[in-house]
């Protein structure tokens, strides 16, 4: 009321027990001012504000007719077999009910009873005091962290009290344990779906064996998937049968089976067979391939594969066996249980054929096939070895005979003189060039190139020059020209005899041969190229002109002349003449050079004299022009202080930096001084002088200016 304002309200601060003043009490609702309390003399601290806010909020919440209890939450977690943590949460219902009963527990705690019979406790938690509360079905904790709550109106506080996280927090609830259990169940189900749970926690089907209980989860799930599958994709099967013969030759035969889709039926777990117990036994049907309907065993390999003993028993029972390696799938926590069934059915990289009656027969056939290859090959090796013995004996006998013949040929060739050897060589080469057997005059047969080796000792060089004896070489060309002169050949091809030899890829025409070949043709007076005479004549004139000019292009060295004269005595006169040899070309060249040098010396002397004459004329003209220019552009210096004695002239020259003059230039300056003193015009004096060059004229004018005797017009 307005009468209770100030100290008249008789209020005490609940936090510090200091007197309070009521400010603006009893105002109209339309007023913009808010009533509040303030300390009379003591300073109001943060603790005072928090305490007032706590009491105000507690009273308002306790007296509120409808209350909303926040939804409780529960959480649960499971650690997977891989160590991964799986967490889930469950959220309960929000309770909004009418408050039918209130009981103060302490100055900061109120127990409320709802219409449904539920009870819960409001507890305040500020910064000055924490109250204690007893057991109850639910506890709502109100955090009063903002001291300005005391400045709010009741309507504003109630508006913020509707489950606003700033003020309310549920810290206990009767349903929380049930929600935690549900969340834990959700976490375990997710771990199970991820195949990430310990095998001990699996609820195996009724009748599961102890062996099944000890297997890994992934192993068990794979087998469980196989038991429910109606189809199964199998991998490619490939077997390579191979043998190695005694001589190291390999024989191979390959057996292959493509990927198949099998239809499965009558699937059973661990049906006992004599001596072994497979993981899965079923009937399989191959409708696309050649396997037909057969009994199939499926082994799920975990840490070890099927042993050789077990596989032998399976094969002896006439059964087919397929092995699945579970570790080819994703490891626990990386593939879901629902995904694994599809992988078991379709993934072929994890499967392996261990045996099948059809495949075993194919493998046996392939092994028999390669072994048959080996037996036949070994027989062939034996027969070949026998034939080889006979052949070697025959070859040894033939080799012995050839050695005897070679010794006889070598002995005969070693007794030949150089002339005889060259005559025989000519006959051997001409038969070789005609693609006939190489036979000497005594009827001996020679291998290609053998005779040259046997007579090699007759020459100082390592062997007979190949360029002379090969097909297309010099001896071959001479022999063809001689064949025309003898009439055994009517005509020759110009290109192959004297041309570039492009149709003879095994040799090249040497220019040094051409002069000799033309000389032989003229000496023998033959016409070997009647259909190509113009080309021959032009070529002959070019070669002859070159030789007569002393050029070494077509000149030959005489080193092979003795060799050629012995082989072809018909051309000895041509070889004996000096024309066309290198020596002859050098003599001509020397003479031509001497004549050329004399002519060049005479021309050089004339040219130098002519050049000196022209230079002298140019120098005279330049001097004359410089003299005329100086006469026109220079006059005596008329100033009164101009030097009038030789001493003054020299003093002026030194003053202008001219330096010391020799006698010639001193006389030139003194002559000008005398002419000026005599009243002679400067132009007349200049034209009277004899200058050696235009440079002398320029230097003279420069000295006259520095001596102050003359100046420009």
Secondary structure as GFF3:
##gff-version 3
##sequence-region A 1 713
A	DSSP	three_ten_helix	2	4	.	.	.	ID=ss1
A	DSSP	beta_strand	6	12	.	.	.	ID=ss2
A	DSSP	beta_strand	19	23	.	.	.	ID=ss3
A	DSSP	beta_strand	36	39	.	.	.	ID=ss4
A	DSSP	alpha_helix	46	63	.	.	.	ID=ss5
A	DSSP	beta_strand	66	69	.	.	.	ID=ss6
A	DSSP	beta_strand	73	79	.	.	.	ID=ss7
A	DSSP	beta_strand	85	91	.	.	.	ID=ss8
A	DSSP	beta_strand	95	106	.	.	.	ID=ss9
A	DSSP	beta_strand	109	114	.	.	.	ID=ss10
A	DSSP	beta_strand	119	125	.	.	.	ID=ss11
A	DSSP	beta_strand	138	143	.	.	.	ID=ss12
A	DSSP	three_ten_helix	147	151	.	.	.	ID=ss13
A	DSSP	alpha_helix	154	160	.	.	.	ID=ss14
A	DSSP	beta_strand	168	173	.	.	.	ID=ss15
A	DSSP	alpha_helix	176	193	.	.	.	ID=ss16
A	DSSP	three_ten_helix	199	201	.	.	.	ID=ss17
A	DSSP	alpha_helix	210	214	.	.	.	ID=ss18
A	DSSP	alpha_helix	217	228	.	.	.	ID=ss19
A	DSSP	beta_strand	231	234	.	.	.	ID=ss20
A	DSSP	beta_strand	237	244	.	.	.	ID=ss21
A	DSSP	beta_strand	250	257	.	.	.	ID=ss22
A	DSSP	beta_strand	260	269	.	.	.	ID=ss23
A	DSSP	beta_strand	272	273	.	.	.	ID=ss24
A	DSSP	beta_strand	276	277	.	.	.	ID=ss25
A	DSSP	beta_strand	280	286	.	.	.	ID=ss26
A	DSSP	beta_strand	292	301	.	.	.	ID=ss27
A	DSSP	alpha_helix	308	316	.	.	.	ID=ss28
A	DSSP	beta_strand	320	325	.	.	.	ID=ss29
A	DSSP	three_ten_helix	326	328	.	.	.	ID=ss30
A	DSSP	alpha_helix	337	346	.	.	.	ID=ss31
A	DSSP	beta_strand	351	355	.	.	.	ID=ss32
A	DSSP	alpha_helix	357	414	.	.	.	ID=ss33
A	DSSP	alpha_helix	418	433	.	.	.	ID=ss34
A	DSSP	beta_strand	438	439	.	.	.	ID=ss35
A	DSSP	beta_strand	445	446	.	.	.	ID=ss36
A	DSSP	alpha_helix	450	454	.	.	.	ID=ss37
A	DSSP	three_ten_helix	456	458	.	.	.	ID=ss38
A	DSSP	alpha_helix	466	469	.	.	.	ID=ss39
A	DSSP	alpha_helix	474	486	.	.	.	ID=ss40
A	DSSP	alpha_helix	494	498	.	.	.	ID=ss41
A	DSSP	alpha_helix	511	524	.	.	.	ID=ss42
A	DSSP	three_ten_helix	530	532	.	.	.	ID=ss43
A	DSSP	alpha_helix	533	548	.	.	.	ID=ss44
A	DSSP	three_ten_helix	558	560	.	.	.	ID=ss45
A	DSSP	alpha_helix	561	567	.	.	.	ID=ss46
A	DSSP	three_ten_helix	569	571	.	.	.	ID=ss47
A	DSSP	alpha_helix	572	576	.	.	.	ID=ss48
A	DSSP	alpha_helix	582	633	.	.	.	ID=ss49
A	DSSP	beta_strand	634	636	.	.	.	ID=ss50
A	DSSP	alpha_helix	646	655	.	.	.	ID=ss51
A	DSSP	alpha_helix	663	677	.	.	.	ID=ss52
A	DSSP	alpha_helix	682	688	.	.	.	ID=ss53
A	DSSP	alpha_helix	694	706	.	.	.	ID=ss54
A	DSSP	beta_strand	710	712	.	.	.	ID=ss55
###
